[in-house]
Amino acid sequence: MLCDLHTHSNFSDGTATPAEIVAEAVQAGLAAVALTDHNTARGLPDFISAAEKNNIIPVPGVEFSVDYEGTELHLLGLFIKPEHFPAVEELMQEGARRKEESNLALIEALSDAGIKLDYAEIKGKTPGGQVNRAHIATAMMEAGYVGSVKEAFRSYLSKTGGFYKEPQRISVWQMLEFINSIGAVSVLAHPFLNLTDEELEILLPKAKEAGLVGMECYYSLYDEVTTADSLALAEKFGLLPSGGSDYHGERKPGINVGVGFGNLSIPYKWCEELKRSASNM
């Protein structure tokens, strides 16, 4: 029995609907699948409904963007109960306002460089109007300014490219406190994309003490060495292992629900262990 505890729908920067993600999970033969859109719970009611109709276990979640000493990290909040969806949206309102300011500044900077994009049009293509750099990268590709989303991120949209200014984010400690307060399970997503081994050795014991429950150890972009390092660190600091494809549909070609690039096989027992930790809080 297998699962996937990290996917994105068109309610954030994925291209598939929540129902389509459920269909992909069923096709892959998964016992459970999580929807973890960026900083929003808006797609979760549709997701839960689709999962119940298809006899697959839904794991309602959100991927929160947080700050750790000036570095952006991502925390998954898993097993969020429907009664807490409004609290998630309320917490994210101020972050959404800051993100909108960052988006508009980016669009203006790109325009000054000769890259003319219609922000209203970009926003109109996303449910709820939540826009991030992936949407802007897609618009740049469709307009012919770049050949791919990856090219846009490597050049104009990189954090060092001079066009994009990061919005101020909630701290990792505040977010851990919030996730714990609603009885959800906190998992550090793809830590080796953001931090080094040495930096994780400093962060993880502090985060564990602050309520961090798990760490993503199986991930589409990890090689065997990184996976082994992740499992070792999780065990060292008493964190439960988790895993996910980080499926985004057409925005991350080749990554499929449940299997990533074909390199993933995430045990369903990990899902059970994480859920059990929530009931013990």
ChimeraX attribute file (.defattr): number of C-alpha atoms within 10 A of each C-alpha:
attribute: neighborCount
match mode: 1-to-1
recipient: residues
	/A:1	11
	/A:2	20
	/A:3	31
	/A:4	32
	/A:5	31
	/A:6	28
	/A:7	27
	/A:8	27
	/A:9	25
	/A:10	19
	/A:11	25
	/A:12	26
	/A:13	21
	/A:14	24
	/A:15	20
	/A:16	20
	/A:17	18
	/A:18	27
	/A:19	19
	/A:20	15
	/A:21	27
	/A:22	30
	/A:23	17
	/A:24	17
	/A:25	25
	/A:26	19
	/A:27	11
	/A:28	15
	/A:29	14
	/A:30	23
	/A:31	18
	/A:32	23
	/A:33	29
	/A:34	29
	/A:35	29
	/A:36	29
	/A:37	28
	/A:38	23
	/A:39	26
	/A:40	25
	/A:41	25
	/A:42	18
	/A:43	24
	/A:44	26
	/A:45	13
	/A:46	12
	/A:47	23
	/A:48	22
	/A:49	14
	/A:50	19
	/A:51	23
	/A:52	12
	/A:53	10
	/A:54	14
	/A:55	12
	/A:56	20
	/A:57	16
	/A:58	21
	/A:59	26
	/A:60	25
	/A:61	29
	/A:62	30
	/A:63	26
	/A:64	26
	/A:65	18
	/A:66	23
	/A:67	18
	/A:68	14
	/A:69	9
	/A:70	10
	/A:71	10
	/A:72	17
	/A:73	22
	/A:74	22
	/A:75	28
	/A:76	29
	/A:77	27
	/A:78	26
	/A:79	22
	/A:80	21
	/A:81	14
	/A:82	13
	/A:83	9
	/A:84	14
	/A:85	19
	/A:86	13
	/A:87	13
	/A:88	20
	/A:89	16
	/A:90	12
	/A:91	15
	/A:92	18
	/A:93	13
	/A:94	14
	/A:95	19
	/A:96	18
	/A:97	12
	/A:98	15
	/A:99	20
	/A:100	17
	/A:101	15
	/A:102	19
	/A:103	21
	/A:104	13
	/A:105	15
	/A:106	21
	/A:107	20
	/A:108	17
	/A:109	17
	/A:110	19
	/A:111	13
	/A:112	11
	/A:113	11
	/A:114	10
	/A:115	15
	/A:116	16
	/A:117	16
	/A:118	11
	/A:119	16
	/A:120	9
	/A:121	11
	/A:122	17
	/A:123	16
	/A:124	12
	/A:125	13
	/A:126	17
	/A:127	16
	/A:128	14
	/A:129	15
	/A:130	21
	/A:131	22
	/A:132	17
	/A:133	18
	/A:134	19
	/A:135	22
	/A:136	23
	/A:137	23
	/A:138	19
	/A:139	21
	/A:140	22
	/A:141	17
	/A:142	13
	/A:143	13
	/A:144	11
	/A:145	15
	/A:146	18
	/A:147	14
	/A:148	16
	/A:149	21
	/A:150	17
	/A:151	16
	/A:152	21
	/A:153	17
	/A:154	13
	/A:155	14
	/A:156	21
	/A:157	22
	/A:158	16
	/A:159	13
	/A:160	11
	/A:161	12
	/A:162	13
	/A:163	19
	/A:164	20
	/A:165	17
	/A:166	14
	/A:167	15
	/A:168	15
	/A:169	21
	/A:170	18
	/A:171	16
	/A:172	23
	/A:173	16
	/A:174	12
	/A:175	22
	/A:176	24
	/A:177	14
	/A:178	17
	/A:179	22
	/A:180	18
	/A:181	10
	/A:182	18
	/A:183	19
	/A:184	26
	/A:185	26
	/A:186	29
	/A:187	28
	/A:188	24
	/A:189	26
	/A:190	25
	/A:191	19
	/A:192	18
	/A:193	11
	/A:194	13
	/A:195	15
	/A:196	10
	/A:197	14
	/A:198	8
	/A:199	12
	/A:200	17
	/A:201	14
	/A:202	10
	/A:203	13
	/A:204	20
	/A:205	16
	/A:206	14
	/A:207	17
	/A:208	16
	/A:209	10
	/A:210	16
	/A:211	19
	/A:212	25
	/A:213	24
	/A:214	27
	/A:215	26
	/A:216	25
	/A:217	27
	/A:218	29
	/A:219	27
	/A:220	23
	/A:221	18
	/A:222	17
	/A:223	11
	/A:224	11
	/A:225	9
	/A:226	16
	/A:227	18
	/A:228	14
	/A:229	14
	/A:230	24
	/A:231	19
	/A:232	15
	/A:233	19
	/A:234	20
	/A:235	14
	/A:236	12
	/A:237	16
	/A:238	16
	/A:239	22
	/A:240	20
	/A:241	25
	/A:242	30
	/A:243	27
	/A:244	26
	/A:245	27
	/A:246	26
	/A:247	30
	/A:248	24
	/A:249	22
	/A:250	12
	/A:251	19
	/A:252	15
	/A:253	11
	/A:254	15
	/A:255	20
	/A:256	23
	/A:257	31
	/A:258	32
	/A:259	23
	/A:260	21
	/A:261	16
	/A:262	13
	/A:263	17
	/A:264	22
	/A:265	19
	/A:266	24
	/A:267	18
	/A:268	19
	/A:269	13
	/A:270	19
	/A:271	25
	/A:272	11
	/A:273	14
	/A:274	22
	/A:275	16
	/A:276	12
	/A:277	15
	/A:278	18
	/A:279	10
	/A:280	7
	/A:281	11
